[in-house]
């Protein structure tokens, strides 16, 4: 792991939401407890399982130039996350 001073902070840190690179869930960066630094960039996750999957194969989820289209599953997960936020009163749920 690089020294803390050498970690390049992502632009996600200034956004209102960020996207979990594994499942595509929209997250509030201030509430995302699970993080991982890869190639000097900080990634945030909805739960430990997504972080573990990312850590095992980070290049699978960070391919440059990959399509950002969410597809059916990604859109469903976004709706599920929105329903969870409404039901749980803003508390973080997990996609798994």
Secondary structure as GFF3:
##gff-version 3
##sequence-region A 1 96
A	DSSP	three_ten_helix	4	6	.	.	.	ID=ss1
A	DSSP	three_ten_helix	11	14	.	.	.	ID=ss2
A	DSSP	beta_strand	18	19	.	.	.	ID=ss3
A	DSSP	beta_strand	26	27	.	.	.	ID=ss4
A	DSSP	beta_strand	34	38	.	.	.	ID=ss5
A	DSSP	beta_strand	41	45	.	.	.	ID=ss6
A	DSSP	alpha_helix	48	56	.	.	.	ID=ss7
A	DSSP	alpha_helix	58	61	.	.	.	ID=ss8
A	DSSP	alpha_helix	71	88	.	.	.	ID=ss9
###
